[in-house]
């Protein structure tokens, strides 16, 4: 009897405390342990850091994954980096990936803000913080990566029991698509931004057609003129490149020579401008490339393409991407006829950007399978593309078998195109789809803009990366 009275008194005190102070995001209640304790109780999860953020709990975590999901109990494991931006277990959850490394600073994808939910962000397998040693590169494929996401979803679903969406931009949009293809019942919806779809790797005429008409002739002429001058002045600018490399300790063992690296940077220039810049920014380009100084040509190419990238040091963090591009994803090859015979190597294949001791063999069926599945089985999938983004020249399309799925294009948009940039009627329709899939009422209010959480990242993937 005394124990019962003590328990009742404790409950009254606890209830009064909660009523007086109000519950905060992730705070413990009488019915639910602290959210950190719940997450860390999941087998295979360990805490790297907790970073306070107003209105949220933010955790940087490590999650144990099998290197080979075909043999999860008999093979090696690795630690995959993930983060959790916790809002409330009563809210929907968005699984986000860039397809590359994961940021360890709090951030919120557009769908997360729309549904005012939680976000689980996943680093792609075999990127530097999620790479086993030794590395079996044959396990860096789209099914294994989708299985990573499936394992994370299964582990966290008991904690975050409401609807789940998956999202990502560029390679992250591709990753979200592949996850849905291999585990179609996990996610309640997919929001994929600017996701390329290279179905036939050796047929890239869509990119050539794109570059013939994108933007305005005046802008295209400027870009092509700078690119030509960078190759016409190869000898003098490569001396500058040698000095630049020596000053920064850059080497060129992977690509082979400084000359190959130099040309790779220059050939990315036109592509890189349209990927990350807008038509209005043509005014920032050298107005008369033929009479511009060497420094002006160098600065323009460096700003848009980045002379550091095709060095060993620039390529090393992206081995996992180039391996996949050369084995499953495919990569674009464009002709750039305005260069005439100035190019010595043309667009170099992914094989040139992966250390030679890593074997690679292309699997042409991988993208055909995904493309066919999306056309005939897409369900609750939404794609957003930018009109002036070269990666959208080969994109996902929906066939007769698709259900409740949509493709939108942002007029004049680049590789950063979002739902928010669509015309009002399309924006409303896309937002309604996202809310419906998330199980949130149509009248729900989007989370207020947060300058830190919703800021456009200051870093970007190097050019000729989706």
C-alpha positions as CSV (number, residue, x, y, z in Angstrom):
1,X,0.0,0.0,0.0
2,X,2.8,2.4,0.9
3,X,4.6,1.6,-2.4
4,X,1.4,2.3,-4.3
5,X,1.0,5.7,-2.5
6,X,4.6,6.6,-3.2
7,X,4.2,5.7,-6.9
8,X,1.0,7.8,-7.1
9,X,2.6,10.8,-5.5
10,X,5.6,10.6,-7.8
11,X,3.3,10.5,-10.8
12,X,1.4,13.6,-9.6
13,X,4.6,15.5,-9.1
14,X,5.9,14.5,-12.6
15,X,2.7,15.4,-14.3
16,X,2.7,18.8,-12.6
17,X,6.3,19.4,-13.6
18,X,5.6,18.7,-17.3
19,X,2.5,20.8,-17.3
20,X,4.4,23.7,-15.7
21,X,7.5,23.6,-18.0
22,X,6.2,22.1,-21.2
23,X,7.8,19.3,-23.2
24,X,10.8,20.0,-25.3
25,X,12.0,18.2,-28.4
26,X,13.3,14.8,-27.3
27,X,12.6,15.3,-23.6
28,X,11.8,12.3,-21.5
29,X,8.2,11.7,-20.3
30,X,6.6,9.2,-18.0
31,X,5.7,7.0,-21.0
32,X,8.9,7.4,-23.1
33,X,12.6,7.4,-22.3
34,X,14.9,10.1,-23.5
35,X,15.3,10.0,-27.3
36,X,19.1,9.6,-27.1
37,X,18.7,6.6,-24.9
38,X,16.1,5.0,-27.3
39,X,18.4,5.5,-30.3
40,X,21.5,4.3,-28.5
41,X,19.6,1.2,-27.3
42,X,19.4,0.1,-31.0
43,X,22.0,-2.7,-31.7
44,X,24.9,-1.4,-33.8
45,X,24.3,2.3,-33.0
46,X,27.0,4.3,-31.2
47,X,27.2,8.0,-30.4
48,X,29.9,10.2,-31.9
49,X,28.6,13.6,-30.8
50,X,25.5,15.4,-29.8
51,X,25.2,19.0,-30.9
52,X,22.6,21.2,-29.3
53,X,20.2,23.0,-31.7
54,X,17.1,25.0,-30.7
55,X,13.9,23.0,-31.0
56,X,15.7,19.8,-32.1
57,X,18.1,17.2,-30.8
58,X,21.0,16.5,-33.2
59,X,23.1,13.3,-33.1
60,X,26.1,12.2,-35.1
61,X,26.1,8.5,-35.0
62,X,27.9,5.4,-36.2
63,X,25.9,2.4,-37.4
64,X,27.4,-1.1,-37.9
65,X,26.8,-2.5,-41.4
66,X,27.9,-5.6,-43.1
67,X,30.2,-5.1,-46.0
68,X,28.2,-7.6,-47.9
69,X,24.5,-7.7,-47.3
70,X,24.3,-11.0,-49.1
71,X,26.3,-12.5,-46.3
72,X,25.6,-10.3,-43.3
73,X,26.5,-12.9,-40.6
74,X,29.7,-14.3,-42.1
75,X,31.5,-11.3,-43.5
76,X,33.3,-8.1,-42.3
77,X,31.5,-5.1,-41.1
78,X,32.1,-1.3,-41.3
79,X,30.9,1.7,-39.4
80,X,28.6,3.9,-41.5
81,X,28.3,7.6,-40.5
82,X,24.7,8.8,-40.0
83,X,23.0,11.8,-38.3
84,X,19.6,12.2,-36.7
85,X,17.9,15.6,-36.6
86,X,15.2,14.8,-34.0
87,X,12.0,16.8,-33.9
88,X,9.3,14.6,-32.4
89,X,8.5,10.9,-32.7
90,X,4.9,11.9,-33.5
91,X,6.2,13.6,-36.7
92,X,7.1,11.9,-40.1
93,X,10.7,11.2,-40.8
94,X,12.8,12.0,-44.0
95,X,15.8,9.9,-44.9
96,X,18.3,12.1,-46.8
97,X,21.5,11.3,-48.6
98,X,23.6,13.4,-50.9
99,X,25.1,10.2,-52.4
100,X,28.4,11.3,-51.0
101,X,29.7,12.1,-47.5
102,X,27.3,13.3,-44.7
103,X,27.6,16.7,-43.1
104,X,28.0,16.6,-39.3
105,X,26.4,20.0,-38.9
106,X,22.6,20.2,-38.5
107,X,20.8,20.8,-41.8
108,X,17.3,20.2,-43.2
109,X,16.3,19.1,-46.7
110,X,13.3,20.7,-48.4
111,X,10.9,17.8,-47.7
112,X,11.9,17.8,-44.0
113,X,10.9,21.4,-43.8
114,X,7.7,20.9,-45.7
115,X,6.5,18.1,-43.4
116,X,8.1,19.7,-40.3
117,X,9.6,16.3,-39.5
118,X,12.7,14.4,-38.3
119,X,15.6,13.8,-40.6
120,X,18.0,10.8,-40.8
121,X,21.0,11.6,-43.0
122,X,23.2,8.8,-44.4
123,X,26.7,8.8,-45.7
124,X,27.1,6.7,-48.8
125,X,29.1,3.5,-48.2
126,X,32.8,3.6,-48.9
127,X,33.1,7.4,-48.7
128,X,36.0,8.2,-46.4
129,X,34.3,8.1,-43.0
130,X,32.3,5.0,-43.9
131,X,34.9,2.9,-45.5
132,X,36.1,-0.5,-44.3
133,X,39.8,-1.4,-44.2
134,X,40.7,-3.3,-46.3
135,X,38.1,-2.2,-48.9
136,X,36.4,-4.7,-51.2
137,X,35.4,-2.3,-53.9
138,X,33.2,-4.8,-55.6
139,X,30.7,-4.2,-52.8
140,X,30.4,-0.5,-53.7
141,X,27.2,-1.0,-55.7
142,X,23.6,0.3,-55.8
143,X,22.0,-2.7,-54.2
144,X,24.4,-2.8,-51.3
145,X,23.9,0.9,-50.7
146,X,20.1,0.5,-50.8
147,X,20.5,-2.4,-48.3
148,X,22.4,0.0,-46.0
149,X,19.4,2.3,-46.1
150,X,17.0,-0.6,-45.6
151,X,18.9,-1.7,-42.5
152,X,18.9,1.8,-41.0
153,X,15.2,2.2,-41.7
154,X,14.4,-1.1,-40.0
155,X,16.5,-0.1,-37.0
156,X,14.9,3.3,-36.5
157,X,11.3,2.6,-37.6
158,X,10.3,1.3,-34.1
159,X,11.4,4.7,-32.7
160,X,10.1,6.8,-35.6
161,X,6.9,5.0,-36.3
162,X,5.1,7.6,-38.5
163,X,5.5,7.8,-42.3
164,X,8.9,7.9,-43.9
165,X,10.1,9.7,-47.1
166,X,13.4,9.5,-48.8
167,X,15.1,12.3,-50.6
168,X,18.3,13.5,-52.1
169,X,19.7,15.8,-54.8
170,X,21.8,14.7,-57.8
171,X,23.6,11.5,-56.9
172,X,21.4,11.6,-53.8
173,X,18.3,11.6,-56.0
174,X,19.7,8.7,-57.8
175,X,20.3,6.9,-54.5
176,X,16.7,7.6,-53.3
177,X,15.4,6.1,-56.6
178,X,17.6,3.0,-56.3
179,X,16.4,2.5,-52.7
180,X,12.8,2.6,-53.8
181,X,13.5,0.2,-56.6
182,X,15.1,-2.5,-54.4
183,X,12.9,-1.9,-51.3
184,X,9.7,-0.5,-52.6
185,X,7.7,-1.0,-49.4
186,X,10.0,0.8,-47.0
187,X,9.3,4.4,-47.9
188,X,5.9,6.1,-48.2
189,X,7.3,8.5,-50.8
190,X,10.4,9.6,-52.8
191,X,11.4,13.2,-53.6
192,X,14.4,13.1,-56.0
193,X,16.0,16.3,-57.1
194,X,18.0,16.7,-60.4
195,X,18.7,13.0,-60.6
196,X,20.5,11.8,-63.8
197,X,19.5,8.6,-65.5
198,X,22.2,7.3,-67.9
199,X,20.4,4.3,-69.3
200,X,22.8,3.6,-72.1
201,X,26.3,4.7,-71.2
202,X,27.7,4.9,-74.7
203,X,24.8,7.0,-76.1
204,X,25.1,10.6,-75.0
205,X,23.7,12.6,-77.8
206,X,21.1,14.1,-75.5
207,X,23.9,16.1,-73.8
208,X,25.2,17.3,-77.2
209,X,21.7,18.6,-78.1
210,X,21.4,20.3,-74.7
211,X,24.7,22.2,-75.1
212,X,23.7,23.4,-78.6
213,X,20.6,25.3,-77.3
214,X,21.1,26.0,-73.6
215,X,20.9,29.6,-72.5
216,X,21.6,32.2,-75.2
217,X,24.1,32.2,-78.1
218,X,25.9,35.2,-76.5
219,X,26.5,33.2,-73.3
220,X,27.5,30.0,-75.1
221,X,30.0,32.0,-77.2
222,X,31.6,33.4,-74.1
223,X,31.9,30.0,-72.4
224,X,33.3,28.3,-75.5
225,X,35.7,31.2,-76.1
226,X,37.2,30.9,-72.6
227,X,37.5,27.1,-73.0
228,X,39.2,27.5,-76.4
229,X,41.7,30.1,-75.0
230,X,42.5,27.8,-72.1
231,X,43.6,25.1,-74.6
232,X,45.2,27.6,-77.1
233,X,47.3,28.9,-74.2
234,X,48.0,25.5,-72.7
235,X,51.8,25.9,-72.6
236,X,51.8,29.1,-70.6
237,X,48.8,28.2,-68.3
238,X,50.3,24.8,-67.6
239,X,53.4,26.5,-66.3
240,X,51.1,28.3,-63.9
241,X,49.5,25.0,-63.0
242,X,52.8,23.4,-62.2
243,X,53.6,26.3,-59.9
244,X,50.2,26.1,-58.3
245,X,50.6,22.3,-57.8
246,X,54.1,22.6,-56.3
247,X,53.0,25.3,-53.9
248,X,50.1,23.2,-52.6
249,X,51.8,19.8,-52.7
250,X,49.5,18.4,-55.4
251,X,50.4,15.3,-57.4
252,X,49.0,13.6,-60.5
253,X,49.6,9.8,-60.1
254,X,46.0,8.7,-60.5
255,X,45.1,10.7,-63.7
256,X,48.7,10.1,-65.0
257,X,50.1,13.5,-66.0
258,X,49.6,17.2,-65.2
259,X,48.6,17.7,-68.9
260,X,45.7,15.2,-68.6
261,X,44.6,16.8,-65.3
262,X,44.8,20.3,-66.9
263,X,42.6,19.3,-69.9
264,X,40.1,17.5,-67.7
265,X,39.6,20.7,-65.7
266,X,39.2,22.8,-68.9
267,X,36.8,20.4,-70.5
268,X,34.5,20.6,-67.4
269,X,34.3,24.4,-67.7
270,X,31.1,24.7,-69.9
271,X,29.4,21.9,-68.1
272,X,30.3,23.3,-64.7
273,X,28.9,26.8,-65.5
274,X,25.4,25.5,-66.5
275,X,25.4,23.0,-63.6
276,X,26.0,25.6,-60.8
277,X,25.3,29.0,-62.3
278,X,22.4,30.9,-63.9
279,X,22.0,32.6,-67.2
280,X,22.3,36.0,-65.5
281,X,25.8,35.2,-64.4
282,X,27.1,35.2,-67.9
283,X,27.9,38.8,-67.3
284,X,30.7,37.7,-64.9
285,X,32.5,35.9,-67.7
286,X,35.4,37.5,-69.7
287,X,33.6,39.6,-72.3
288,X,36.3,39.0,-75.0
289,X,38.1,35.8,-74.3
290,X,40.5,36.1,-77.2
291,X,41.9,39.3,-75.8
292,X,41.6,38.5,-72.1
293,X,44.8,38.1,-70.0
294,X,46.1,34.7,-69.1
295,X,45.2,35.5,-65.5
296,X,41.6,36.2,-66.5
297,X,41.3,32.9,-68.3
298,X,42.9,31.1,-65.4
299,X,40.6,32.7,-62.8
300,X,37.4,32.0,-64.8
301,X,38.3,28.3,-65.3
302,X,39.5,27.9,-61.7
303,X,36.3,29.5,-60.3
304,X,34.0,27.3,-62.3
305,X,35.9,24.0,-62.7
306,X,38.6,24.1,-60.0
307,X,42.2,23.4,-60.8
308,X,42.7,21.4,-57.6
309,X,40.2,18.7,-58.4
310,X,41.9,16.3,-60.8
311,X,45.0,16.1,-58.5
312,X,45.5,13.0,-56.4
313,X,44.4,15.0,-53.4
314,X,41.3,16.2,-55.0
315,X,40.2,12.9,-56.5
316,X,40.9,10.8,-53.4
317,X,37.7,11.5,-51.5
318,X,35.6,10.6,-54.6
319,X,37.1,7.2,-55.4
320,X,33.7,5.6,-54.3
321,X,31.8,7.8,-56.8
322,X,34.1,7.2,-59.8
323,X,34.2,3.5,-59.1
324,X,30.4,3.4,-59.4
325,X,30.4,5.7,-62.4
326,X,32.7,3.2,-64.2
327,X,30.9,0.1,-63.0
328,X,27.2,0.9,-62.9
329,X,26.1,4.5,-63.0
330,X,27.6,5.5,-66.3
331,X,29.1,8.9,-67.1
332,X,28.5,11.5,-69.8
333,X,30.8,12.0,-72.8
334,X,30.2,15.2,-74.8
335,X,31.8,16.1,-78.1
336,X,32.4,19.9,-77.7
337,X,32.9,20.5,-81.5
338,X,33.9,24.1,-80.8
339,X,37.2,22.9,-79.6
340,X,38.2,21.5,-82.9
341,X,41.5,19.6,-82.6
342,X,42.6,21.4,-79.4
343,X,41.6,18.6,-77.1
344,X,44.1,15.7,-76.8
345,X,42.1,13.4,-74.7
346,X,38.4,14.2,-74.9
347,X,36.2,13.5,-72.0
348,X,38.2,11.0,-69.9
349,X,36.4,7.9,-68.6
350,X,36.0,7.2,-64.8
351,X,38.7,4.6,-65.1
352,X,41.2,7.5,-65.3
353,X,40.1,8.8,-62.0
354,X,40.3,5.6,-59.9
355,X,43.7,4.2,-58.8
356,X,44.8,1.4,-61.1
357,X,45.0,-1.2,-58.4
358,X,41.2,-1.2,-58.1
359,X,39.7,-3.4,-60.8
360,X,36.6,-2.1,-62.6
361,X,34.1,-3.7,-65.0
362,X,31.0,-2.0,-66.3
363,X,27.6,-3.6,-65.8
364,X,25.3,-2.2,-68.6
365,X,22.2,-3.8,-67.2
366,X,22.2,-2.0,-63.9
367,X,20.7,1.3,-65.1
368,X,18.4,-0.3,-67.7
369,X,16.8,-2.3,-64.8
370,X,16.2,0.8,-62.7
371,X,14.9,2.8,-65.6
372,X,12.4,0.1,-66.6
373,X,11.3,-0.2,-63.0
374,X,10.6,3.5,-62.6
375,X,8.7,3.6,-65.9
376,X,6.5,0.7,-65.0
377,X,6.3,0.6,-61.2
378,X,7.0,4.1,-59.8
379,X,4.6,4.8,-57.0
380,X,4.6,7.9,-54.8
381,X,7.7,9.3,-56.6
382,X,8.4,13.0,-57.4
383,X,11.3,14.3,-59.6
384,X,12.4,17.9,-59.8
385,X,14.8,19.1,-62.6
386,X,16.3,22.3,-63.7
387,X,15.8,23.5,-67.3
388,X,19.4,24.6,-67.7
389,X,21.1,21.8,-65.7
390,X,23.1,19.5,-68.0
391,X,22.4,16.5,-65.8
392,X,18.8,16.8,-66.7
393,X,19.5,16.0,-70.3
394,X,19.2,12.4,-69.4
395,X,16.5,12.1,-66.8
396,X,14.0,9.8,-65.3
397,X,10.6,9.6,-67.1
398,X,7.4,7.9,-66.1
399,X,5.5,5.3,-68.1
400,X,2.0,4.0,-68.2
401,X,2.6,1.9,-65.1
402,X,3.6,4.8,-62.8
403,X,1.1,5.7,-60.1
404,X,0.8,9.0,-58.1
405,X,4.2,10.0,-59.5
406,X,5.3,13.3,-61.1
407,X,8.2,15.0,-63.0
408,X,8.6,18.8,-62.7
409,X,11.0,21.2,-64.3
410,X,12.1,24.6,-62.9
411,X,12.3,27.2,-65.7
412,X,15.9,28.4,-66.1
413,X,16.9,26.3,-63.1
414,X,20.3,24.8,-62.5
415,X,21.5,21.8,-60.4
416,X,20.1,23.4,-57.2
417,X,16.4,23.4,-58.4
418,X,13.8,22.9,-55.7
419,X,10.0,22.6,-55.3
420,X,10.0,26.1,-54.0
421,X,11.1,27.4,-57.4
422,X,8.3,25.9,-59.4
423,X,5.3,28.0,-60.6
424,X,2.7,28.5,-58.0
425,X,0.3,25.8,-59.2
426,X,3.0,23.2,-59.6
427,X,4.6,24.1,-56.3
428,X,1.2,23.6,-54.6
429,X,0.6,20.3,-56.3
430,X,4.1,19.0,-55.5
431,X,3.8,20.1,-51.9
432,X,0.4,18.5,-51.5
433,X,1.9,15.2,-52.7
434,X,4.7,15.4,-50.3
435,X,2.4,16.1,-47.4
436,X,0.0,13.3,-48.4
437,X,2.7,10.7,-48.6
438,X,4.1,11.9,-45.2
439,X,0.6,11.4,-43.7
440,X,0.4,15.1,-42.9
441,X,-2.9,17.0,-43.4
442,X,-3.2,19.2,-46.4
443,X,-3.6,22.2,-44.2
444,X,-0.4,21.6,-42.3
445,X,1.9,24.6,-41.9
446,X,5.5,24.2,-43.2
447,X,8.2,24.6,-40.6
448,X,9.4,28.2,-40.4
449,X,12.5,29.0,-42.4
450,X,15.7,28.6,-40.4
451,X,18.7,30.4,-41.8
452,X,21.1,27.8,-40.5
453,X,19.1,24.6,-41.0
454,X,17.8,25.6,-44.4
455,X,20.9,27.4,-45.8
456,X,22.2,26.4,-49.2
457,X,25.4,24.5,-48.6
458,X,28.5,26.7,-49.2
459,X,30.4,23.6,-50.6
460,X,29.4,21.7,-53.7
461,X,30.5,18.6,-55.5
462,X,33.2,19.2,-58.1
463,X,32.0,19.5,-61.7
464,X,31.1,16.5,-63.7
465,X,29.7,14.9,-60.6
466,X,26.0,14.5,-60.3
